[in-house]
Amino acid sequence: LHQLRSMRMPAHAAVAETVNAVALLEAHWARGMVNAVLRRYQRERRELEDALPTDPVVRQSHPTWLVDAIRRDWPRVWKKVLLENNEQAPLTLRVNRRRGSATAYLQQELPGAGLRGHLVAGAPDAIALDEAVPVDELPGFAEGQVSVQDASAQLAVELLDLKDGLRVLDACAAPGGKTAHILERAACEVLALDVDAARLKRVEENLARAQLTATVRAGDAREPKGWWDGKPFDRILVDAPCSGTGVIRRHPDIKWLRRPADIPRMAQAQLDLLHALWPLLAPGGAMLYAVCSVLAIEGPLVVEHFLEQQPAARARPIAAAWGEAQGPGRRLAPGGDFDGFFYARLEKR
């Protein structure tokens, strides 16, 4: 049914191969039933679709608790958020600015490989491809000219306000996309930290492919005494572990694997991260909080609680063409070129 409704597979092939698959399961008794169901759907598609329940839990395939949370946090566009979660996300590239511009790559490199795409407004290094391809078909991928990274994640480097010589901590660095992007933008001294030592191998691979250098270290960001050298950072990026509810269109299993009780625990862990890392930020420095979540409990509410408990912290409003203001930060709904995200920029007085 999914092939008939949502994929480009010819209808006759979808039906015939599904019936053949029943034989592979040694369920020969079901061949006639499967064929009849699919053929009837072809004949009566309009009537059957119109008769679907209006309940979004059924129609949009989301658990009840998540539908309720999205409806509460996105009252004007909650139906659109649910719809977008079921659409396939584009393959988005990040062009290494040290090797050229996104415009040059779009106009000069992609056509030679038979690929097409478009620039992403608000993310100056981003190109969204018209059709996804394996990375080894991307011109210059092996040489670090281009990487795969969602446009929403690329916004972090714009908000960090980077300059050469700054000392930067990427506190939850794996798999290393934001670490590499920072170094592609400015000659900074970067510490890429992650609690999962195995995932740091991906960080090292991504840096090596792009011919970039950072200090890569395993450590728990909530326990700085185990890895910090005592020298303050000018910028700290906290891309905190979260529910991932902003990237369901890339990872559909998220909506079924998550449980309501997971979300408050994650929100508390995010708040703990901010408090643990705040003393490492130099006066006048900035901490950027980011989550790929569309739930307010993991976004503005975390930052509001942090600001209440840290008198030296203030949130600087984010003025941008993308997304919309939400509390002390700015959020993006999933859809089009962007995944769901929340950002807040915190400055130390």
ABEGO torsion letter per residue (X at the ends): XAAAAABABBAAAAAAAAAAAAAAAGBAAAAAAAAAAAAAAAAAAAAAAAABBABAAAAAGBBAAAAAAAAAABAAAAAAAAAAAABBBBBBBBBBAAAEBAAAAAAAAAAAAGBBBBBBBGBAABBBBABBBBAAABBGAAAGABBBBBAAAAAAAAAAGBBBGBBBBBABAOAGAAAAAAAAABBBBBBBBBABAAAAAAAAAAAAAAGBBBBBBBEBAABAAAABAGBBBABBBBBBBBAGAAAAAABAAAAAABBAAAAAAAAAAAAAAAAAAAAABBBGBBBBBBBBBABAAABAAAAAAAAAABAABBBBBBBBABEBBBEABBBBBBEEABBBBBBBBBBBX
